[in-house]
């Protein structure tokens, strides 16, 4: 049981670091795809460890499970902030591309 908790604690640290790095990483950076992949793997591993703890009838550390709930909420908030930021950047890029295309059309008609 302590192995699962130790593994879960390590995965939590990794997720926290990946989310911090994602927030600092530029949208256009090619490392974004790799970072998202690593984040997905870490979250899947975290879910697996939590499932093991919850499924173990002998595990009764409610405080530890509550801590995991709090971390889940923290991670979700961080991910939402990053997602909203990325969506805003995408909208801005699309709008800029539309304006560029409009100017190209105007220039082509001259």
N, C-alpha and C positions, 0 to 999 in steps of 0.2 A: 504494500500500500504506500509506503513512504517513497518507493521508486516512482510510482505514478504521480504523487504530489511533487516530487523533485522535477520530474519531466515536465509536468504542467507548469511549474514555476519557471522553468527555463524557456518554455514556449511563450509564456506570458511576457517575459523579458524581451524575447525576440520580436513578438508582435508589437510591443511598445516601441522598440527601436525602429522597426520597419515603418510604422506609422509616422514617427517623427521624421524619418528620412524622406518618406513620401511627401510630407508637408513642405519640406525644404527643397525637394527636387523640382526642377523646371519641367513644365508640361511637355515640352518638346524633346526632353532628354530621352535618348534611346534606352537608358537604364530603367525607365518607367515600367516597361513591359515586364522586365525581369523582376523588378520589385513587386509588382502586382502578383506575379506568379508565386514568388516566395511568400508573400502575405497570404495568398490563398492556401498554400500548403501548410503554413503555420496555423491558420485558423482551423483547417481540417484536423490537424493533429490535436489542437486544443479541444475541439469538440469530441474527438475520440477519447481523450483522457478524462474529460468531464463525464462522458457517458459511462466509462468504466467506474468512476467514483460513485456516480448516482446509482448505477446498477449493482453495486456491492452492498449487500444487506448488512455487512459488518461495519461499514464506514458510517460513522455517526457524528463527524465533526461539522456541525451545522454552521459554525462561525467561518470555517474555511470555504464552505459552499457559498455562503453569503458574500464572502470576499470575492469569489469568482463571479457572482452575479454583478457586483459593483464594477469589477474589471470589464465584464462584458459590456455594461452600459458605457463605461469610459471609452472603450475601444470603438463602440458604435458611434459615439459622439465625435470622436476624432475622425473616423472614416467619413461621417456625414459632412463634416467641415471640408475635408479634402475633396469629396465628390462635388459638393456645391461649388467650390472654387474652380474645379476642373470644368464643370458644366458652364460656368460663366465665361471661362476662357474659350471654350468651344463656341459658344454663342457669339462672342466677340470676333473670333476668327471667321466664322461663317458670314457675319455681317460685313466684315472687312473684305472677304472674298466676293460677296455680292456687289459691294460698292466698286471694287476693282473691275469686275466683269461689266458693270454698268458703264464705267468710264471707257473701257475698251470698246464697247458697243458704240458709244458716242463718238469716239475717235475714229472708228472704222467707217462711220457714216459721213465723215467730213471729206 
